[in-house]
Amino acid sequence: MSDKPEGCDGNCDGCTQKTDTCQQPKKADISVRHVILVLSGKGGVGKSTVSVNLAYALSNHGYQTGLLDLDIHGPSIAKMLGIEDLKLQAIGDKIMPVKVTGSLKVVSMALLLNTTDSPIVWRGPMKAAAIQQFLGDVDWGDLDYLVVDLPPGTGDEALNIVQFAPNVEGAVIVTTPQDVAVLDSTKAIKFVEMMDLPVLGIIENMSGMVCPHCGEVVDLFGKGGGEKAAKQYEVPYLGSIPIDIEMRKAGDEGRPFIVRKPGQTNPTWDAVDKVMENLIVEVEKRDE
């Protein structure tokens, strides 16, 4: 007879029926050195843009990298990478991720949908099962990094990935400068701490707008909120990324901004590259 309480879905965190005989779910059997979670306290701060450019930056540095889009209800990674017309395939009992480059592989719910406007109407247990499959039933190969793009907030998907994924290195928090966004980002920081994981750093996105005419930076949403939160909670500050029309175009065109290095000095490209280098340094510190 099972020792699980009736109706148990295997999601132990926050369970009101948990007993001494309950066990945490097993970690997925995948070969990955570092799992990096990308979180935000609220939507609209550019978290998926950061995830895509981070994964590409890691790949460009020679690391075997996976990118897992766990924004199940609103997946956008496939669009940003220009692979929305492709589909996940199965070979034997394994799902094959889509290869973007020789060192970058991607899995997203968008790569399973019949049409781009098909909604996902799932409750928590179904999402938990999908996350387990995206980890354990996918042939990821040997990965140095798995970047996980999570939906806004601190709900089921974030709890499930912490439970199921091996070698979770920590989380990157993405915010914008204004007080409302920073307030929500601090909740994400506290969540990560509750999960007994390190915060690898805070990124302040949309930190000023680069004028396409004169190149000056205008602080539309203020400035410095992310750095202030990093100091308050004593976590690394990875840097800021300005609003740039070219960044928006890169996402719409399916060609990440980080691979579009211009022939002349570009403050936005330099900012993105610096943020990604700072994050790699933080992760590599933990290997020493």
Helices and strands as residue ranges (DSSP letters): E 31-39, H 47-60, E 65-69, H 77-81, E 89-91, E 94-96, E 98-101, E 104-108, G 109-111, H 124-136, E 142-149, H 156-164, E 168-175, H 179-194, E 199-210, E 217-218, H 225-232, E 237-243, H 245-253, G 257-259, H 267-285
